[in-house]
């Protein structure tokens, strides 16, 4: 037991020297101390970061037009801060050139096909880095479920499994990013009848 404490102390000492606070969990793994408060050293952090993520589309064939990609995030009651922004980045898939109409990005409370009130958003898409940046002028509150709808001009040109990294930022000054998860989307070849 003392051996583990000594190794933990040796690991944490250099990090503490640069102002990074960490905690040791019961499993012995090192976890970020974001769960300890929503504002530390002038930065806004989630007390409990969102981790429930769902990606849906109802148009899943190559070159389909008119579809939307729905990214649903459940904000924990204990989040400690509203959802200030999301970054969604394509990290895999055969087609790296299909583009989005970021001016048609929208958000609402609830789930797709059971939409609640709209949530204002500002969105930008960087085609070169495959990165969406979505900000919420009126941040969804802890305990709410929010869905962002992304509009591609058309689905990718190649059938494949496409993956997107989703990162959340709390509302507040100097927000600390939190990885929510990796979303997967399957795009299929056309079916000939």
C-alpha positions in Angstrom: 0.0 0.0 0.0 2.8 2.4 0.9 4.5 1.5 -2.4 1.4 2.7 -4.4 1.2 5.9 -2.3 4.9 6.6 -3.0 4.5 6.1 -6.8 1.4 8.3 -6.8 3.2 11.1 -4.9 6.2 10.8 -7.3 3.7 11.0 -10.3 1.7 14.0 -8.9 4.6 16.1 -7.6 5.8 17.4 -11.0 2.2 18.0 -12.1 1.4 20.0 -8.9 4.5 22.1 -9.6 3.0 23.3 -12.9 -0.4 24.0 -11.3 -2.3 20.9 -12.6 -4.4 19.3 -10.0 -5.2 15.6 -10.2 -6.9 13.0 -8.0 -6.4 9.3 -7.5 -9.5 7.2 -7.9 -10.3 4.1 -6.0 -9.1 2.0 -8.9 -5.6 3.6 -8.7 -6.1 5.5 -12.0 -5.3 9.1 -12.3 -8.4 11.2 -13.3 -8.7 14.9 -13.9 -9.8 17.0 -11.0 -12.6 18.6 -13.0 -15.1 16.8 -10.8 -13.9 18.9 -7.8 -15.4 22.3 -8.7 -16.8 24.4 -11.5 -14.3 27.2 -11.3 -10.6 26.8 -10.4 -7.8 29.2 -11.2 -10.1 31.3 -13.4 -11.3 28.4 -15.5 -14.8 27.0 -15.8 -15.1 23.3 -15.5 -17.9 20.8 -15.3 -18.5 19.3 -11.9 -19.8 16.3 -13.7 -19.1 16.3 -17.4 -21.7 15.1 -20.0 -20.9 11.6 -21.1 -24.1 10.3 -22.7 -23.9 10.9 -26.5 -26.0 9.6 -29.3 -25.5 10.1 -33.1 -28.4 9.4 -35.5 -29.2 9.9 -39.1 -32.3 8.6 -41.0 -30.5 8.9 -44.4 -27.7 6.4 -44.5 -26.9 5.7 -48.1 -24.0 7.2 -50.1 -24.9 10.6 -51.7 -28.3 10.8 -49.9 -29.5 14.4 -49.9 -31.7 16.2 -47.5 -30.6 14.3 -44.4 -29.5 15.6 -41.0 -27.0 14.2 -38.5 -28.4 14.4 -35.0 -25.9 14.7 -32.1 -27.7 14.3 -28.7 -26.1 15.2 -25.4 -27.6 14.5 -22.0 -26.4 17.1 -19.5 -26.1 15.6 -16.0 -28.1 17.2 -13.2 -24.7 17.6 -11.3 -22.9 19.3 -14.3 -22.4 22.5 -12.4 -22.5 24.6 -15.6 -24.5 24.8 -18.7 -23.3 23.6 -22.1 -21.4 26.5 -23.7 -20.1 24.9 -26.8 -19.4 21.7 -28.7 -16.6 20.7 -31.1 -17.3 17.8 -33.4 -14.4 16.6 -35.6 -14.4 13.8 -38.2 -11.7 11.4 -37.2 -12.2 8.5 -39.6 -14.1 7.5 -42.8 -13.2 7.0 -46.4 -14.6 10.4 -47.7 -12.8 13.4 -46.2 -14.4 15.9 -48.7 -18.2 15.8 -48.1 -19.2 19.2 -46.9 -21.8 20.8 -44.6 -24.1 23.8 -44.8 -23.2 25.3 -41.4 -25.8 28.1 -41.8 -28.5 25.4 -41.5 -27.2 24.0 -38.2 -29.9 24.0 -35.5 -30.5 22.7 -32.0 -33.4 21.9 -29.8 -34.2 20.4 -26.4 -35.1 16.7 -26.5 -34.6 13.9 -29.0 -35.0 13.7 -32.8 -38.6 13.1 -33.9 -39.7 14.3 -30.4 -38.3 17.9 -30.7 -38.8 20.3 -27.8 -38.2 24.1 -27.9 -35.4 25.4 -30.2 -32.1 26.4 -28.8 -30.2 29.2 -30.5 -26.8 28.2 -31.9 -23.9 29.7 -33.8 -22.0 27.2 -36.0 -19.0 27.1 -38.2 -17.5 24.2 -40.1 -13.8 24.1 -41.2 -13.6 21.8 -44.2 -9.8 21.5 -44.1 -9.7 20.4 -40.4 -13.2 18.6 -40.6 -14.2 20.5 -37.4 -17.6 21.9 -36.4 -17.6 24.5 -33.7 -21.1 25.1 -32.2 -21.7 27.7 -29.5 -24.9 28.2 -27.5 -25.7 31.9 -26.7 -28.3 30.6 -24.2 -26.5 27.5 -22.8 -28.6 24.4 -22.2 -28.8 23.9 -18.4 -27.7 20.9 -16.3 -30.4 18.2 -16.5 -31.5 19.1 -20.0 -31.1 17.0 -23.1 -30.0 18.9 -26.2 -29.8 17.8 -29.8 -27.8 19.5 -32.5 -28.8 18.8 -36.1 -25.9 19.1 -38.7 -26.8 19.4 -42.4 -24.5 17.9 -45.0 -25.0 18.9 -48.6 -25.1 15.2 -49.2 -23.9 12.0 -47.5 -20.3 10.9 -48.1 -19.5 9.4 -51.5 -18.0 6.2 -50.0 -19.7 3.6 -47.9 -17.8 3.2 -44.6 -18.1 3.7 -40.9 -17.5 7.4 -40.1 -16.3 8.5 -36.6 -16.6 11.9 -35.0 -15.0 13.0 -31.8 -17.3 15.1 -29.6 -15.9 17.6 -27.1 -18.0 19.7 -24.7 -17.2 23.1 -23.1 -19.0 24.5 -20.1 -20.5 27.9 -20.2 -18.3 30.4 -18.4 -14.9 32.1 -18.6 -11.9 30.1 -19.9 -13.9 26.8 -20.3 -12.0 23.5 -19.9 -12.8 21.1 -22.7 -14.2 17.6 -21.8 -14.2 14.7 -24.2 -17.8 13.4 -24.4 -17.2 10.4 -26.7 -16.8 9.1 -30.2 -19.8 8.9 -32.4 -20.1 6.4 -35.2 -22.2 6.7 -38.4 -22.5 3.9 -40.9 -23.0 4.9 -44.5 -24.1 2.1 -46.9 -23.9 1.5 -50.6 -27.1 2.0 -52.7 -29.4 -1.0 -52.7 -30.4 -2.3 -56.2 -33.8 -3.8 -56.5 
